Amino acid sequence: MNKTLGIKIAGIFTAVAGLSLTSLPSVDTVGLRFVDNAALAQAPAPKLAGCKAPPEKRRLKALDQKFFKKVAEVDILMSPEVDEKTGKSPEPNYQAAWPKLKQLVDRCDDCNEYEWAQLYQRAAVVQYNLDNIPGAIDYFKKVLSKSPNIPESLEAQLTYQIAQLMTSEERYQEALDFFSKWEALCPTVVPDDYFYFRAQNLYLLNRKDDALREISKSIKLAQDKGETPREGWYKLQMAILIDKEDYKSAEKVAEQLVIHYTDSRVMAQLASLYGMNGKEKEQMALMDTLYVAGALDKENQYKNLAYLFLGAEAPYLASKVMKKGIESKTVSRDAKNLEVWAVSLTQAQEVDDALPIMEEAAQKMDNGKIYATLTAIYLNAEKYDEAVSSARKALNKGGLRSQGEVNMYMGSAYLSMKKYDESIKALKEAVKDEKYKTHAQNLMKYVQNEQRREEELKKANI
């Protein structure tokens, strides 16, 4: 419970003649907004579909001193007077106020309908501040049951607030029903976020098209007044569009969010939308901005940026991203991620740095695929002993795309070391793979020729 809210709501109760309880302060708390009528008197209200004919003006009896004497003790507990010495008001004591108020609520033999409404409204506020939202709703409904013996403005205000409270209690359809009742009262002031609240309930009821229509009204009304729509409105609109897989429209909304509000998460979402819409350059630029700002906080963000750099032929940048992600522990140090890091370094010609990372990745892999890649890297780096060792590990672990490829690497490594018999043996295994058969046979002939040439040179003592 927001205690500030409780204090402000209680502050409307003063034990003086003429207390009407028709105005509540404007306070946001946990998605709930209590609306102050005076604060809302801004631009002309938009036309409400549910408004057919405004209710007739009501003439009500004034509250007399006798009623205020009855509730004086309760009102002081709910809204304590300022201490003359400290200049501060004590905290409201709702726990103490409730049993005294409950006695009045249970039996006020001489109360008229308007006075009953006053008691019920106090009871609703107390229950709200005691964290009993359903109880608050019930008492607010009892206030409405006294219509038409309450002010039209109070009826409209409490109808709206019941809808908000029901939203906070996840009673979405009931909330929409009360919003419709509120519209039928033809309120003279429409809160800026009214259509947002309706959209929120519709969205949570999976009525996405209706929700999109309502949230678009909120945004357009703000724009028509030359104001910036609220961040939450844009976010709801974007969420609905993404759910509807309208990524192009969602991208435009995300751009507005990034323009008007600083939110790294929305920037990351915009980057994803750029990717979905085939705008890889924009996606990469935005993700790089977040990376430089230190705003990446998810594994997939680091990996996506690394892949974008690789696709843009910037492997060194990709390796830096993967290094930072893994060393910061945002990116898990698993075989696949280590392999991406190592491949990035290899493509950036940083082979010596790549090899130990690739070796670690290969050890963590449950098959020999990374050892096969590592074999090729060792071979290109002219590290032939390591290439042979890596090839054997790849074959032993298995699960390869092609054993012929690995045997070809091993045969080439042995050839470079002039170990012709071992090379021929490896190449004979490669021949068994149909994909590498011809290549292996040709290389094997070359190895055999080299072996014969070397033997002849030895015989000639050359």
ABEGO torsion letter per residue (X at the ends): XBAAAAAAAAAABBBBBGBAGABBBBBBBGGBBBBBAAAABBBBBBBBAABABBBBBBBBBBBBAAAAAAAAAAAAAABBBBBAAAGBBBBBBAAAAAAAAAAAAABBAABBAAAAAAAAAAAAAAAAAAGBAAAAAAAAAAAAAAOAABBAAAAAAAAAAAAAAAAAAGBAAAAAAAAAAAAAAGBABBBAAAAAAAAAAAAAAGBAAAAAAAAAAAAAAAAAAGBBBBAAAAAAAAAAAAAAGBAAAAAAAAAAAAAABBBAAAAAAAAAAAAAAGBAAAAAAAAAAAAAAGABABAAAAAAAAAAAAAAGBAAAAAAAAAAAAAAGABBBBAAAAAAAAAAAAAAGBAAAAAAAAAAAAAABABAAAAAAAAAAAAAAGBAAAAAAAAAAAAAAEGBABAAAAAAAAAAAAAAAGBAAAAAAAAAAAAABAAAAAAAAAAAAAAAAAAAAAAAAAAAGX
